[in-house]
């Protein structure tokens, strides 16, 4: 019954993705200030103002940056302690409605597993945490279990002989098996990104493509770009694949992701004009390269 209620809530969010919530800014709570955090309140309020600016003006920002801001907004409210603990649920469901897969991945891997927030803050939200936990658990349980298991097997094969003592011949055989399975998966499911298998497994098929041949890479380049543009997998994967194809065709790379060994050092592979390349890099959240030597 709980799962049914949760999924009704999740489905109802589809129509409210762009209806972010305004709640009162938390007031300072001196009893929760830890040693070395004397200025935490003013600092986090300023951070919150910047995050809210992104969230309420999303047209000016990239999807992945917006997703990160939604989680950071949630974490900042969590740290500041909303005056009414139930207010945190509004911020939680805002983030969930924006991108349930990305948010629940960060929620589970940071707040639940790493437990970076102080125990007193967990205690403050003791009534709200079980609600948020069960919702994110349901998001994880919604992923295709059979496909997830299949991808885990593919991922293990992909790295089996790429360790400290690689065996290229044995790995090549496993790569060929992975390519055949990847093609079958794509034919049946399309690209298995985070909406289907979760954030942790969204890049597995991409790694298989990276380790395939030029024909497969070029075939899947527009697929990877489309999925990256939809934030269904890491957008930088498109840059990596694009540049890898350029290297194999002896063409200048466009994003500056590929290096070659020269005189015992790794140097940037040949590329287009540095200014243009940096413009491309910034578009995909890479830092600019100041010197290409």
PyMOL commands that set and color helices and strands:
alter all, ss='L'
color gray80, all
select helices_A, chain A and resi 2-16+30-32+40-55+58-60+63-80+87-98+100-112+119-124+126-141+145-159+168-189+194-197+199-201+204-210+214-229+236-248+274-283
alter helices_A, ss='H'
color red, helices_A
select strands_A, chain A and resi 259-262+265-268
alter strands_A, ss='S'
color yellow, strands_A
deselect
rebuild
show_as cartoon
